[in-house]
Amino acid sequence: MRLLVAGAGFSGAVAGRALAELGHDVTIVDERDHVAGNCHTARDPETGVMVHVYGPHIFHTDDRRVWDYVARFAEMMPYVNRVKAVVGGEVYTLPINLHTINQFLRASFSPAEARAHVEALARDDIGTASNFEEQGLKLVGEDLYRAFFEGYTRKQWGVEPSRLPASILKRLPLRFTYDDNYFFHRHQGIPRDGYSAMVDAILDHPRIALQLGTRAEDMPGDFDHVLWTGPLDRYFDHAEGRLAYRTLRFEPIRAEGDIQGTAVMNYCDAEVAHTRIAEHKYFAPWEQAEFARSVAFREFSDDCGPGDIPFYPLRLADDKALLARYVARARATKGVTFLGRLGTYAYLDMDVTIGRALDTAEALHAAWQQGQPAPVFAHDPLN
């Protein structure tokens, strides 16, 4: 089969590599001038620091298959994401843990005492939380929720927390120990040479042809099948309307020495316009000492317009109704498979993205081998 893959991010690269290894000829195009999509990394020309160009990405997973896959193409360096947060002029640790609770409440609780106290603060009149705000109030109560979640969430998503699904907050741990590891997965790390080098290695296969600065829409139509990792609504020329995404804007800060002394500092107060500042030399502690100067970026979240880079889908009620119409269109279209965060309009971590790309490639190859129709989606985007 001669295949066209639209997008050289993780979804397109991983699926393309798997299909190339299965004997297919794969052309991968990306309209940007680099691989790895929004995971792209590059050296900052002024400081030499490896920068996560579109915001920080820490690889974390419990999926051993996926961890072994990325380790095949890059040296994965151990990295623990330890996030700080500014609330009311004070610096706390995130996720909310025993240190956070004791500092915020001016207490010295033991783990059992902290658990009992937070359970007493939590709203017990909420059964199954139907939205982000209810989940927060049910989890930690009014004061902790307002301080650490409400303002930050409103800035990040651009809507009231009561309009967001509870599942967003369920992804974050609440700990009654002093463990400040932001994630709870067994495997955590960052590739030594950055994500773009990893994707370059994935794409290094004799059956893969890569064309950067090229729109998939401008390619000739003589391919047997297309894998589309761009926005689902764009494939159909936004015929049903535009799905809602959030985009990010970054303001650089460069200075001698340290800027903030840690990798990520969240700004939870609503009156502070940016959501966080990321200092990028801290994402590569194995080379930190090499740099006399440092670079950090203030991060701002905004609605995604036609000319902006989409980062993550909103998936509010109206978006889900619109998504259902696009899914119906996709299922009535032959010769194309949709995958990835944009192609399935889903908020996916890197490990899930890679796992689903591998699943998609296997499902496509199996269908072609058996003379069956190719799957339009390897996983249902409506779930």
C-alpha atoms as one frame of an Amber mdcrd trajectory, in Angstrom:
protein
   0.000   0.000   0.000   1.091   3.577  -0.727   0.135   5.674   2.267  -0.002
   9.411   2.939   0.307  10.501   6.569  -0.746  14.067   7.347   1.339  15.243
  10.294   4.815  14.421  11.608   3.933  14.549  15.288   3.910  11.445  17.470
   0.693  10.069  15.962   1.826  10.325  12.356   5.435   9.327  13.004   4.627
   6.272  15.126   1.831   4.996  12.902   3.923   5.686   9.795   6.934   3.832
  11.205   4.828   0.829  12.223   3.245   0.618   8.771   6.632   1.003   7.071
   7.968  -1.889   9.148   4.977  -3.917   7.972   6.038  -3.375   4.371   4.031
  -0.330   3.280   5.448   2.732   1.503   4.758   5.796   3.624   4.948   9.497
   2.749   4.670  11.776   5.791   4.033  15.500   5.315   3.836  18.357   7.779
   3.068  21.989   7.025   5.521  23.153   9.673   9.278  23.146   9.115   9.983
  20.646  11.895   8.921  17.234  13.154   7.357  16.287  16.528   4.356  18.637
  16.302   3.701  20.481  19.553   6.337  18.315  21.279   9.063  19.947  19.153
  12.318  20.746  20.977  15.171  22.964  19.808  18.197  24.783  21.223  17.545
  28.377  22.187  19.985  30.384  20.000  20.740  32.925  22.752  21.326  30.599
  25.720  21.931  27.139  24.228  19.227  25.660  26.468  17.071  22.871  25.003
  13.612  24.432  24.787  10.246  22.704  24.605   9.070  25.148  21.949   5.329
  24.696  22.495   5.426  24.236  26.252   6.814  21.591  28.626   6.342  17.891
  27.892   7.224  15.227  30.458   6.825  11.635  29.351   4.981   9.485  31.902
   3.269   6.135  31.527   2.379   2.807  33.101   2.276   1.191  29.658   5.478
  -0.862  29.401   4.943  -1.409  25.671   4.964   2.350  25.060   7.910   2.975
  27.392   9.958   0.304  25.633   8.970   1.848  22.298  10.251   5.354  23.104
  13.384   3.909  24.733  14.089   2.184  21.403  14.492   5.569  19.718  15.915
   7.781  22.480  17.869   7.617  25.707  15.187   8.357  28.292  16.620  10.291
  31.228  14.906  10.053  34.625  12.882  13.159  35.369  10.368  13.897  38.133
   8.014  16.798  37.518   7.881  18.897  40.699   5.537  21.843  40.204   5.311
  24.920  42.393   2.341  27.277  42.620   1.960  30.913  43.638  -1.232  31.585
  45.582  -1.840  34.885  47.348   1.838  35.787  47.298   3.051  32.481  48.737
   4.714  29.532  47.005   3.252  26.046  47.486   3.959  22.593  46.081   1.680
  20.803  43.637  -0.115  18.501  43.357  -1.855  19.169  46.653  -0.018  17.054
  49.213   0.656  17.041  52.940   3.113  19.934  52.657   0.590  22.009  50.680
  -2.207  21.283  53.157  -0.121  22.065  56.237   1.300  25.263  54.746  -2.067
  26.510  53.499  -3.884  25.732  56.747  -0.966  26.804  58.992  -1.031  23.356
  60.563   1.283  20.421  61.247  -1.084  17.542  60.553   0.016  13.949  60.328
  -1.165  12.078  57.229  -4.200  10.689  59.076  -5.051  14.073  60.587  -4.758
  15.813  57.219  -6.985  13.237  55.544  -9.636  13.601  58.245  -9.479  17.399
  58.084  -9.778  17.575  54.292 -12.627  15.062  54.352 -14.392  17.352  56.820
 -13.850  20.330  54.476 -15.064  18.447  51.396 -18.635  18.907  50.215 -20.542
  15.788  51.254 -23.758  16.911  49.556 -22.286  16.188  46.089 -22.823  12.645
  44.920 -21.279  11.886  41.541 -19.617  15.110  40.401 -21.050  16.308  37.083
 -18.415  18.963  36.373 -14.943  20.225  37.305 -16.135  22.550  40.058 -18.220
  19.887  41.786 -15.301  17.475  41.586 -13.000  20.055  43.193 -15.434  20.914
  45.989 -16.078  17.241  46.633 -12.350  16.495  46.675 -10.847  19.269  48.834
 -13.616  21.647  49.913 -14.225  25.337  49.303 -10.983  27.024  50.416  -8.453
  24.713  48.774 -10.530  24.543  45.605 -10.849  28.338  45.279  -7.138  28.857
  45.989  -5.533  26.230  43.750  -8.036  25.317  41.049 -10.721  27.910  40.316
  -8.699  30.864  39.006  -6.080  28.778  37.223  -8.727  26.653  35.514 -10.703
  29.671  34.353  -7.549  31.158  32.809  -6.451  27.901  31.209  -9.772  26.892
  29.677 -11.471  30.276  29.212 -14.791  29.097  30.663 -16.315  28.660  34.090
 -15.086  25.469  35.792 -18.721  24.390  36.167 -18.837  23.935  32.363 -15.846
  21.587  32.248 -16.013  17.817  32.735 -15.078  16.387  36.122 -12.629  14.049
  34.394 -10.072  16.875  33.958  -9.566  17.154  37.718  -9.728  13.408  38.285
  -6.394  13.150  36.444  -4.615  14.989  39.291  -3.605  13.202  42.497  -4.365
  14.333  46.054  -1.745  13.055  48.501  -1.540  12.886  52.276   2.230  12.402
  52.234   5.052  14.774  51.320   5.394  13.194  47.859   5.463  16.106  45.393
   5.852  14.054  42.194   3.235  15.580  39.897   2.599  12.227  38.240   2.009
   8.774  39.678   3.170   6.629  36.758   5.884   3.994  37.023   7.893   5.277
  34.040   8.766   8.985  33.861  11.432  10.784  31.878  12.549  13.111  29.087
  14.660  12.110  26.061  18.279  13.234  26.519  18.452  14.905  23.112  14.881
  16.198  23.033  11.642  15.019  21.466  12.454  16.161  17.935  15.559  13.959
  17.885  13.398  11.053  19.041  10.878  11.622  16.254  13.706  11.973  13.722
  14.877   8.526  14.787  11.360   7.099  14.477  11.130   8.478  10.933  14.514
   7.054   9.907  13.278   4.128   7.791  13.888   3.366   4.098  10.166   3.075
   3.363   9.383   6.520   4.851   9.623   9.728   2.806   9.338  12.944   4.841
   8.277  16.299   3.368   8.210  19.311   5.691   6.634  22.659   4.822   3.986
  20.731   2.891   0.215  20.681   3.332  -1.448  17.308   2.942  -4.224  19.010
   0.969  -1.664  19.963  -1.691  -0.406  16.437  -2.231  -1.460  14.446  -5.326
  -4.364  12.080  -4.775  -2.673   8.869  -5.935  -2.265   7.269  -2.507  -4.097
   4.112  -1.480  -4.977   5.463   1.962  -4.566   8.610   4.075  -3.845   8.818
   7.802  -5.003  12.236   8.992  -3.632  13.597  12.294  -4.656  17.227  11.732
  -7.868  18.779  13.074 -10.888  16.633  12.222 -12.982  19.645  11.198 -10.239
  20.934   8.880 -10.329  17.718   6.839 -13.930  18.577   5.956 -13.172  22.282
   5.354 -15.091  23.160   8.524 -18.332  22.338   6.708 -20.229  21.823   9.978
 -18.495  24.677  11.812 -15.300  24.951  13.838 -14.562  22.702  16.794 -13.329
  24.717  19.786  -9.699  24.466  20.836  -7.490  26.397  23.231  -4.205  27.835
  22.005  -1.147  29.007  23.935   1.025  32.098  23.675   4.535  32.327  25.107
   6.569  35.344  26.263  10.314  34.693  26.647  12.376  35.746  29.667  16.186
  35.521  29.434  18.629  36.315  32.230  22.001  35.487  33.735  21.927  32.592
  36.169  18.544  31.424  37.448  15.163  33.002  36.743  12.883  31.170  39.163
  14.931  28.227  40.474  12.563  25.492  39.324  11.078  24.059  36.142   7.408
  25.068  36.461   5.734  27.723  38.576   1.936  27.910  38.299   0.133  31.186
  38.973  -3.246  30.282  40.424  -4.605  33.759  41.205  -7.171  34.942  38.670
  -5.762  38.478  38.532  -2.402  37.225  37.162  -2.837  36.943  33.384  -0.408
  34.090  32.711  -1.014  30.535  33.873   2.596  29.513  34.519   6.268  30.174
  33.893   8.506  27.330  32.701  12.306  27.588  32.998  13.615  25.134  30.464
  17.116  24.303  31.670  15.440  22.495  34.571  13.907  19.989  32.155  17.447
  18.758  31.410  19.196  18.568  34.813  21.912  16.384  33.248  23.216  19.471
  31.385  22.097  22.344  33.642  25.596  23.342  34.719  26.610  24.041  31.116
  24.576  27.246  30.816  25.562  30.660  32.164  22.255  32.146  31.034  18.717
  30.839  31.381  15.504  31.103  29.386  11.940  30.841  30.660   8.530  31.481
  29.123   5.370  32.993  30.520   2.439  30.982  29.218  -0.946  32.465  28.331
  -4.004  30.476  27.265  -6.569  31.795  24.779  -9.338  30.778  22.391  -7.960
  29.276  19.195  -8.704  31.324  16.092  -8.371  30.254  12.440  -4.702  31.246
  12.266  -3.659  29.856  15.651  -2.062  26.538  16.586  -4.633  24.286  18.315
  -3.296  22.758  21.537  -6.172  21.017  23.280  -9.886  20.564  22.647 -12.549
  22.082  24.858 -15.099  19.264  24.393 -17.976  21.204  25.957 -21.573  20.137
  25.278 -21.865  22.115  22.015 -18.474  20.803  20.855 -19.520  17.215  21.478
 -22.676  17.689  19.390 -20.570  19.172  16.577 -18.030  16.383  16.981 -20.769
  13.787  16.512 -21.634  15.333  13.140 -18.009  15.228  12.028 -17.657  11.645
  13.215 -20.684  10.746  11.091 -19.066  12.444   8.082 -15.800  10.617   8.734
 -17.488   7.235   8.953 -19.132   7.883   5.596 -15.760   8.722   3.992 -13.596
   6.039   2.397  -9.831   5.980   2.142  -8.966   7.898   5.314  -8.264   7.073
   8.970  -8.245   9.735  11.682  -5.975   9.561  14.710  -4.230  11.668  17.334
  -5.308  14.492  19.597  -6.519  16.665  16.721  -7.812  13.917  14.446 -10.044
  12.463  17.158 -10.651  15.728  19.079  -9.473  14.199  22.353  -7.131  15.348
  25.120  -4.429  12.655  24.932  -1.165  12.377  26.828   1.902  11.379  24.828
   1.854   7.764  25.968  -1.789   7.318  24.981  -1.079   9.017  21.646   1.724
   6.560  20.913  -0.272   3.538  22.075  -3.220   4.476  19.897  -0.972   5.119
  16.894   0.477   1.613  17.252  -3.030   0.166  17.617  -4.173   2.073  14.526
  -1.305   0.768  12.400  -1.954  -2.810  13.497  -5.687  -2.492  12.829  -5.119
  -1.009   9.368  -2.610  -3.683   8.351  -4.878  -6.473   9.618  -7.866  -5.060
   7.714  -5.905  -4.838   4.452  -4.508  -8.353   4.909  -8.027  -9.719   5.366
  -9.591  -7.655   2.597 -11.746  -5.777   5.107 -12.610  -2.049   5.127  -9.987
   0.050   6.875 -11.059   1.420  10.270 -11.925   5.114  10.218 -11.052   5.470
  13.915  -9.066   2.931  15.903 -10.791   4.263  19.048 -14.229   5.875  19.331
 -13.741   9.671  19.548 -17.193  10.133  21.098 -16.172   8.303  24.304
